[in-house]
């Protein structure tokens, strides 16, 4: 297992391809470790189905830089740490994970690795959320995802606009035997591949391209409101949005379906795949309006997923209008509104902006 070495005069396209391949290898290792942790915990509790989640839920290991660390997360973070050190023996790089934040490593003369001072080392800047959707997977309820954003070399902390490549790799529950792997590189489109759990392709990779359908019903249009703290306020905005859609667009709101998927990367994967027609996460917007704090999506959850969705032709914007950009750190709250295709965005976004009371002067449309 040899890490990509930087080469002189390497093109941006070749750089992206090499590091994408290295990160795909990482996702296979993370998927194996996470599912082994899950299945091992389930096998240790041969009791009623309602009790099967307890070994993972009731034993958090502490708080990382950005979120609670459970045993399942720890298994994945351990794999990530080994991968990081292996890559750093071959060349410098910076890596962010929700457990440790940013770290900078490079090769040490005589072997091993050494800590570097900052980002200014000439290697890639990579953001990894090893398990986005930990709670779904701990409950053996639904797939989680490994979400990765790859930015080229730079002297400082990257932002979303710096991300060159996004990668999403599915971690299925204990019953799953297949995994979807989505990736997108700016200007090169997005692709999906169906793999077995060892990472072997089961079907040829397919280009992801949003369709031109602008339907306003008979599809999934979720507003994410899984937590009780902001649920009533977000639900009120959701009800207003669909009332507007019914009046202005003739939507059959009985066939505007909901889905509360506790994985921001998973939501954006489903948007890119066309399963969702729209997805809106208003938590930071509503919390700010109410003067409250909440648990929002973070940059490491969504940066790579946003690039994948955008390269599939799905506008992903700030819910109050305008392009998204944010620092790739542990603390910045991220609100977003994603639409499957430009036609969907043109039809639905004005009603979302009306719902949120955004004035006409601040409404750049896709």
C-alpha positions as CSV (number, residue, x, y, z in Angstrom):
1,X,0.0,0.0,0.0
2,X,1.9,3.0,-1.3
3,X,0.7,6.6,-0.8
4,X,0.6,9.0,-3.8
5,X,3.8,10.9,-4.1
6,X,3.6,14.5,-5.3
7,X,5.2,14.8,-8.7
8,X,6.7,17.8,-10.3
9,X,4.6,19.5,-12.9
10,X,1.6,17.3,-12.1
11,X,-1.7,18.5,-13.5
12,X,-4.6,19.4,-11.3
13,X,-6.6,16.5,-12.9
14,X,-3.9,13.9,-12.2
15,X,-3.5,15.2,-8.6
16,X,-7.3,14.8,-8.0
17,X,-7.3,11.3,-9.5
18,X,-4.4,10.1,-7.4
19,X,-5.8,11.4,-4.1
20,X,-9.3,10.2,-4.9
21,X,-7.9,6.7,-5.4
22,X,-6.1,6.9,-2.1
23,X,-9.2,8.1,-0.3
24,X,-11.4,5.4,-1.9
25,X,-9.0,2.9,-0.3
26,X,-9.5,4.6,3.0
27,X,-13.3,4.3,2.8
28,X,-13.0,0.5,2.3
29,X,-11.0,0.2,5.5
30,X,-13.3,2.5,7.4
31,X,-16.4,0.5,6.2
32,X,-14.9,-2.8,7.3
33,X,-13.9,-1.4,10.8
34,X,-17.3,0.3,11.4
35,X,-19.3,-2.8,10.3
36,X,-17.2,-5.1,12.4
37,X,-17.8,-2.9,15.4
38,X,-21.5,-2.9,14.7
39,X,-21.9,-6.6,14.1
40,X,-19.7,-7.5,17.0
41,X,-21.8,-5.5,19.3
42,X,-25.0,-7.1,18.0
43,X,-23.6,-10.6,18.4
44,X,-22.8,-9.9,22.0
45,X,-26.4,-9.1,22.9
46,X,-28.6,-12.1,22.1
47,X,-31.7,-10.6,23.7
48,X,-34.9,-8.8,22.6
49,X,-34.5,-6.7,19.4
50,X,-35.2,-3.5,21.3
51,X,-32.1,-4.1,23.4
52,X,-29.7,-4.8,20.5
53,X,-28.5,-1.2,20.2
54,X,-27.5,-0.7,23.8
55,X,-23.8,-1.7,23.8
56,X,-23.1,1.1,21.3
57,X,-25.5,3.7,22.5
58,X,-24.8,3.5,26.2
59,X,-21.0,3.7,26.1
60,X,-19.8,6.9,24.6
61,X,-16.1,7.3,24.9
62,X,-16.1,11.1,25.3
63,X,-16.2,14.2,23.2
64,X,-14.0,14.8,20.2
65,X,-13.3,18.2,18.8
66,X,-16.7,18.4,17.1
67,X,-19.0,15.6,18.3
68,X,-19.5,12.7,20.7
69,X,-17.3,9.7,20.1
70,X,-18.9,6.3,20.3
71,X,-17.1,2.9,20.0
72,X,-18.2,2.7,16.4
73,X,-16.6,6.1,15.7
74,X,-13.5,5.1,17.6
75,X,-13.0,2.1,15.4
76,X,-13.2,4.2,12.3
77,X,-11.0,7.0,13.7
78,X,-8.3,4.4,14.5
79,X,-8.3,3.3,10.9
80,X,-8.1,6.9,9.8
81,X,-5.1,7.6,12.1
82,X,-3.2,4.6,10.6
83,X,-4.0,5.8,7.1
84,X,-2.9,9.3,7.8
85,X,0.5,8.2,9.2
86,X,1.0,5.8,6.2
87,X,0.4,8.7,3.8
88,X,2.5,11.1,5.8
89,X,5.5,8.8,5.5
90,X,5.5,9.4,1.8
91,X,4.7,13.1,1.7
92,X,3.3,15.9,3.7
93,X,-0.5,16.4,4.1
94,X,-3.1,18.0,6.4
95,X,-6.0,16.0,7.7
96,X,-9.2,17.1,9.6
97,X,-11.4,14.6,11.5
98,X,-14.2,15.4,13.9
99,X,-12.3,13.6,16.6
100,X,-9.0,15.5,16.4
101,X,-9.5,18.6,14.2
102,X,-6.7,19.6,11.9
103,X,-3.3,17.9,12.0
104,X,-0.3,18.3,9.8
105,X,2.2,15.5,9.2
106,X,5.1,14.8,7.0
107,X,8.0,12.3,6.6
108,X,10.8,12.3,9.1
109,X,14.3,11.8,8.0
110,X,15.3,8.3,8.9
111,X,11.8,7.0,8.9
112,X,8.5,7.7,10.6
113,X,6.5,10.9,10.6
114,X,6.8,14.3,12.2
115,X,4.3,17.0,13.1
116,X,4.3,20.0,10.8
117,X,3.6,23.6,11.9
118,X,0.7,24.4,9.5
119,X,-0.8,23.9,6.1
120,X,2.1,25.4,4.1
121,X,3.8,22.1,3.2
122,X,2.8,21.5,-0.5
123,X,0.6,18.5,0.2
124,X,-3.2,18.1,0.1
125,X,-5.7,19.3,2.7
126,X,-8.2,16.6,3.4
127,X,-11.4,16.6,5.5
128,X,-12.8,13.3,6.6
129,X,-15.9,12.4,8.5
130,X,-15.4,8.7,8.9
131,X,-18.9,7.9,10.0
132,X,-21.6,10.4,9.1
133,X,-24.8,8.9,10.4
134,X,-23.4,7.1,13.5
135,X,-26.7,7.0,15.3
136,X,-28.5,5.4,12.3
137,X,-25.8,2.7,12.1
138,X,-25.5,2.1,15.9
139,X,-29.2,1.3,15.8
140,X,-28.7,-1.0,12.9
141,X,-31.4,1.1,11.3
142,X,-29.9,2.7,8.2
143,X,-26.6,3.2,6.3
144,X,-24.0,5.7,7.4
145,X,-21.5,7.3,5.0
146,X,-17.8,8.2,5.0
147,X,-17.7,11.8,3.7
148,X,-14.4,13.2,2.3
149,X,-13.4,16.6,0.9
150,X,-10.1,16.9,-0.9
151,X,-8.5,20.3,-1.4
152,X,-5.2,20.9,-3.2
153,X,-2.2,22.4,-1.5
154,X,-2.6,25.8,0.1
155,X,-1.1,27.9,2.9
156,X,-4.1,28.1,5.1
157,X,-7.3,26.4,6.3
158,X,-9.4,25.6,3.2
159,X,-12.9,26.7,2.5
160,X,-15.7,25.0,0.6
161,X,-14.7,26.9,-2.6
162,X,-11.2,25.3,-2.3
163,X,-12.5,21.7,-2.3
164,X,-11.6,20.0,-5.6
165,X,-13.0,16.5,-5.0
166,X,-15.8,15.1,-2.9
167,X,-16.2,11.4,-2.0
168,X,-19.1,9.6,-0.3
169,X,-18.9,5.9,0.5
170,X,-21.8,4.0,2.0
171,X,-21.5,2.0,5.2
172,X,-24.5,-0.4,5.1
173,X,-26.2,-1.8,8.2
174,X,-25.6,-5.4,9.3
175,X,-28.0,-6.7,6.6
176,X,-26.4,-4.9,3.7
177,X,-24.2,-6.6,1.1
178,X,-23.7,-3.7,-1.3
179,X,-22.3,-0.2,-1.0
180,X,-22.7,2.9,-3.1
181,X,-19.7,5.1,-3.7
182,X,-20.2,8.6,-5.2
183,X,-17.5,11.0,-6.2
184,X,-17.3,14.3,-8.0
185,X,-14.4,16.5,-9.1
186,X,-15.0,20.1,-10.0
187,X,-15.5,20.5,-13.8
188,X,-15.4,16.7,-14.3
189,X,-18.8,15.6,-13.2
190,X,-20.0,13.1,-10.6
191,X,-20.2,9.3,-10.7
192,X,-21.7,6.4,-8.7
193,X,-20.3,2.9,-8.4
194,X,-22.0,-0.1,-6.8
195,X,-19.5,-2.2,-4.9
196,X,-19.5,-5.2,-2.7
197,X,-18.3,-4.8,0.9
198,X,-14.7,-5.5,-0.1
199,X,-14.9,-2.6,-2.6
200,X,-15.1,-4.7,-5.8
201,X,-17.2,-3.1,-8.5
202,X,-20.5,-5.0,-9.1
203,X,-21.7,-2.6,-11.8
204,X,-19.8,-0.2,-14.1
205,X,-19.5,3.4,-12.8
206,X,-22.3,5.6,-14.0
207,X,-22.3,9.3,-14.6
208,X,-24.7,11.2,-12.2
209,X,-26.7,13.9,-14.0
210,X,-29.7,15.6,-12.6
211,X,-32.8,15.3,-14.7
212,X,-34.9,18.2,-16.1
213,X,-38.1,17.3,-14.2
214,X,-39.5,20.2,-12.3
215,X,-42.2,18.3,-10.4
216,X,-43.7,19.8,-7.2
217,X,-45.1,16.6,-5.9
218,X,-44.9,12.8,-6.1
219,X,-41.4,12.8,-4.6
220,X,-39.4,13.4,-1.4
221,X,-39.1,17.0,-0.3
222,X,-37.8,16.8,3.3
223,X,-37.2,19.6,5.7
224,X,-34.7,18.3,8.2
225,X,-36.2,18.6,11.7
226,X,-35.2,15.4,13.5
227,X,-34.4,17.0,16.9
228,X,-37.1,18.2,19.3
229,X,-35.5,21.6,20.1
230,X,-36.4,23.3,16.8
231,X,-38.9,20.9,15.4
232,X,-42.1,23.0,16.0
233,X,-40.5,26.1,14.4
234,X,-39.2,24.3,11.4
235,X,-42.4,22.3,11.0
236,X,-44.4,25.6,10.9
237,X,-42.1,26.9,8.1
238,X,-42.4,23.6,6.3
239,X,-46.2,23.8,6.5
240,X,-46.2,27.3,5.1
241,X,-43.9,26.3,2.2
242,X,-46.2,23.4,1.1
243,X,-49.3,25.6,1.5
244,X,-47.7,28.1,-0.9
245,X,-46.7,25.2,-3.3
246,X,-50.3,24.0,-3.2
247,X,-51.8,27.4,-4.0
248,X,-49.3,28.7,-6.5
249,X,-48.1,25.5,-8.2
250,X,-51.1,23.2,-7.8
251,X,-49.0,20.6,-5.9
252,X,-50.7,17.5,-4.5
253,X,-49.2,17.9,-1.1
254,X,-50.5,14.5,0.0
255,X,-47.7,13.2,-2.3
256,X,-44.9,15.4,-1.0
257,X,-43.1,12.8,1.1
258,X,-40.9,13.3,4.1
259,X,-37.7,11.5,5.2
260,X,-35.7,12.3,8.3
261,X,-32.3,10.8,7.5
262,X,-29.9,11.6,10.3
263,X,-26.9,12.0,8.0
264,X,-26.3,15.2,6.1
265,X,-23.9,13.4,3.7
266,X,-26.6,10.7,3.1
267,X,-29.2,13.4,2.4
268,X,-27.0,15.0,-0.3
269,X,-26.2,11.5,-1.7
270,X,-29.9,10.9,-2.1
271,X,-30.3,14.3,-3.7
272,X,-27.5,13.6,-6.3
273,X,-29.1,10.2,-7.0
274,X,-32.5,11.7,-7.6
275,X,-34.2,10.0,-4.6
276,X,-34.8,13.4,-3.1
277,X,-36.2,16.2,-5.2
278,X,-35.3,18.7,-2.6
279,X,-33.8,18.8,0.9
280,X,-33.7,21.8,3.3
281,X,-31.7,22.0,6.5
282,X,-32.8,25.2,8.3
283,X,-31.4,24.5,11.8
284,X,-28.8,27.3,11.9
285,X,-31.2,29.8,10.3
286,X,-34.1,29.1,12.7
287,X,-31.8,28.9,15.8
288,X,-30.3,32.3,15.0
289,X,-33.8,33.8,14.5
290,X,-34.9,32.4,17.9
291,X,-31.7,33.3,19.7
292,X,-31.0,29.7,20.5
293,X,-28.2,27.2,20.0
294,X,-28.7,23.9,18.3
295,X,-26.7,20.9,16.9
296,X,-26.3,21.8,13.2
297,X,-24.6,20.3,10.2
298,X,-20.9,21.0,10.3
299,X,-18.5,21.6,7.4
300,X,-16.9,18.2,7.7
301,X,-20.3,16.6,7.3
302,X,-21.3,18.3,4.0
303,X,-18.3,19.8,2.2
304,X,-17.5,16.7,0.0
305,X,-21.1,15.9,-0.3
306,X,-21.9,19.3,-1.6
307,X,-19.3,19.0,-4.4
308,X,-20.7,15.6,-5.4
309,X,-24.2,17.0,-5.6
310,X,-23.2,20.1,-7.5
311,X,-21.2,18.1,-10.0
312,X,-24.3,16.0,-10.5
313,X,-26.1,19.2,-11.5
314,X,-27.9,19.8,-8.2
315,X,-27.9,23.4,-6.9
316,X,-27.0,23.4,-3.2
317,X,-27.4,26.9,-1.9
318,X,-27.9,28.8,1.4
319,X,-31.6,28.5,2.3
320,X,-31.9,32.3,2.4
321,X,-30.4,32.6,-1.2
322,X,-26.9,32.9,-2.5
323,X,-23.9,30.6,-2.9
324,X,-22.6,28.5,0.0
325,X,-19.1,29.0,1.3
326,X,-17.6,28.3,4.7
327,X,-14.4,27.4,6.5
328,X,-13.7,23.7,6.8
329,X,-13.5,23.7,10.6
330,X,-15.1,22.1,13.6
331,X,-17.5,24.8,14.6
332,X,-19.2,26.7,11.7
333,X,-22.9,25.8,11.5
334,X,-24.1,25.0,7.9
335,X,-27.6,25.5,6.6
336,X,-28.4,24.4,3.1
337,X,-31.1,23.9,0.5
338,X,-30.5,21.4,-2.2
339,X,-32.5,20.8,-5.4
340,X,-32.4,17.9,-7.8
341,X,-31.6,19.9,-11.0
342,X,-31.9,23.5,-12.1
343,X,-35.5,23.1,-13.2
344,X,-36.6,22.0,-9.7
345,X,-34.6,24.9,-8.1
346,X,-36.1,27.5,-10.4
347,X,-39.6,26.3,-9.5
348,X,-39.2,25.7,-5.7
349,X,-36.6,28.1,-4.5
350,X,-38.8,31.3,-4.8
351,X,-41.4,29.7,-2.6
352,X,-38.8,28.8,0.0
353,X,-37.5,32.4,0.0
354,X,-41.0,33.6,0.4
355,X,-41.5,31.3,3.3
356,X,-38.4,32.6,5.0
357,X,-39.3,36.2,4.3
358,X,-36.2,36.9,2.1
359,X,-36.7,40.3,0.3
360,X,-36.7,40.3,-3.5
361,X,-33.5,42.2,-3.6
362,X,-31.5,39.4,-2.1
363,X,-32.6,36.6,-4.3
364,X,-30.0,35.3,-6.8
365,X,-31.6,32.3,-8.4
366,X,-29.7,29.4,-10.0
